[in-house]
Amino acid sequence: MIVRCKRYIKLKEEMKKPDKKPNYITVSAAIKELEKIEMVRQLDNIYCLDHAVTANQKVILKAFGLNANSIKYFASELSKELKKAEADVIAAKKKYDQATAQI
């Protein structure tokens, strides 16, 4: 409840600006809008954003002190982490296979 209230206050402050439309001022609408930011895995096993960040998403992100570049950066870092985790799983599987082959 406290987190929801804090998010609402930040969104409300952003919507007070005269050039903003209030159709996504509610916390649930903002969350639904931000859920549309997705990552997909490309053929080269690198993850990237599926679509560009929309204007509505940029306004919502701005209310929380973020921007489209920060989302791209987070996506890039997450892609690196996923690639590293995948390599760790492959190495662990290889080690397991070698250990079971010796038995």
C-alpha positions in Angstrom: 0.0 0.0 0.0 2.8 2.4 0.9 4.7 1.6 -2.4 1.5 2.1 -4.4 0.9 5.5 -2.7 4.5 6.6 -3.4 4.2 5.6 -7.1 0.9 7.4 -7.3 2.4 10.6 -5.8 5.3 10.5 -8.3 2.9 10.0 -11.2 0.6 12.7 -10.0 3.5 15.2 -9.9 4.4 14.3 -13.4 0.8 14.7 -14.6 0.6 18.2 -13.1 2.7 19.4 -16.0 0.4 21.1 -18.6 1.3 19.1 -21.7 0.5 15.7 -20.2 -2.6 13.6 -20.8 -4.0 12.0 -17.6 -5.2 8.7 -19.1 -2.4 6.7 -17.6 -2.2 8.5 -14.2 -3.3 5.4 -12.2 -0.7 3.1 -10.8 -2.3 0.0 -12.4 -2.4 1.7 -15.8 1.2 2.8 -15.5 2.3 -0.7 -14.5 0.4 -2.2 -17.5 2.1 0.4 -19.8 5.5 -0.5 -18.4 4.9 -4.2 -18.7 4.8 -3.7 -22.5 8.6 -3.2 -22.4 9.9 -6.6 -23.4 13.1 -8.3 -24.3 13.5 -11.0 -26.9 16.4 -13.3 -27.7 17.8 -12.9 -31.2 19.3 -15.6 -33.3 22.8 -14.9 -31.9 21.5 -15.5 -28.3 21.7 -11.9 -27.4 18.7 -10.3 -25.7 17.5 -6.9 -26.8 14.4 -4.7 -26.4 11.5 -6.0 -28.6 10.1 -2.5 -29.3 11.3 1.1 -28.8 10.1 2.8 -25.6 6.9 4.7 -26.4 6.2 8.3 -25.4 3.8 7.3 -22.7 6.4 4.9 -21.2 9.0 7.7 -21.3 6.6 10.0 -19.3 6.0 7.3 -16.8 9.7 6.5 -16.5 10.5 10.2 -16.1 8.2 10.3 -13.1 10.5 7.7 -11.5 13.8 9.4 -12.5 14.5 7.0 -15.4 14.6 7.5 -19.2 14.7 5.4 -22.4 18.5 5.2 -22.3 18.5 3.7 -18.8 16.1 1.1 -19.9 18.4 0.2 -22.8 21.3 0.1 -20.4 19.4 -2.2 -18.1 18.4 -4.4 -21.0 22.1 -4.6 -22.1 23.3 -5.5 -18.6 20.5 -8.1 -18.2 21.5 -9.6 -21.6 25.1 -9.9 -20.4 24.0 -11.6 -17.1 21.7 -14.0 -19.0 24.6 -14.9 -21.4 26.9 -15.5 -18.4 24.3 -17.6 -16.6 23.7 -19.7 -19.8 27.5 -20.3 -20.1 27.6 -21.3 -16.4 24.8 -23.8 -16.9 26.5 -25.3 -20.0 29.8 -25.6 -18.0 28.0 -27.2 -15.1 26.2 -29.7 -17.4 29.5 -30.6 -19.1 31.2 -31.1 -15.7 28.2 -33.3 -14.6 28.4 -35.3 -17.7 32.1 -35.9 -17.3 31.6 -37.0 -13.6 28.8 -39.4 -14.5 30.8 -40.8 -17.4 33.6 -41.8 -15.0 31.2 -43.8 -12.8 
